[in-house]
Amino acid sequence: MANKYFAKLAVDNTVLNTEVVSEGNAATEAKGIEFLKKIHGWPHWKEYFRTEGASPRKNAPQIGGTYDEGRDAFISIKQYPSWVFNESTCNYEPPVALPADDWSLGGSVCYTWDEGTTNWVVVNFEGDFVPDPKV
């Protein structure tokens, strides 16, 4: 059987934790929530999907992030004050795009965000360390 995934929510819809439930105990979202209520005694849960792009709730939950009922979406924590909210993806994004040669995009340079300049800066690694973009 497949597994189903649920986010445990605080009263204010902050994501507190995540739980995996077997499909046998969660054939539907409602049945999964009832199962989790019995096990944990906690009333607030929302199902999410681990496959990227498969979730009708836009994103997987992030502990400390929130669930927005109006958008029916999980929203991650805003990492930097300068980042702006994208309504279509329900994610916070930098005001400047990540350079195309970043290692996470298949390039050979590693960048990090610098809030002071509100721009990407090159990370200089010491020794033989090279980041693995697949990690």
CORTACOR-V962015 format. One record per backbone hydrogen bond with DSSP energy under -0.5 kcal/mol. CO is the residue of the C=O (numbers start at 1). NH is the residue of the N-H. If there is no record, write none. Layout:
co = <CO;CO>
nh = <NH;NH>
This chain:
co = <2;4;5;6;7;7;8;8;10;13;14;14;15;17;19;21;22;22;23;28;29;30;31;32;33;34;35;36;36;36;37;43;44;46;48;51;51;55;57;57;62;65;66;66;67;68;68;73;75;77;80;84;85;86;86;91;93;99;101;102;102;103;109;109;110;112;113;114;114;114;119;121;122;123;126;131;132>
nh = <23;21;48;19;9;46;16;17;13;67;10;16;64;8;6;4;25;26;26;32;33;34;35;36;37;38;39;40;41;42;41;45;9;7;5;54;55;58;59;74;65;15;68;75;69;72;73;68;66;79;83;93;87;90;91;86;84;102;109;105;107;106;103;111;123;121;115;117;118;119;114;112;124;125;129;133;135>
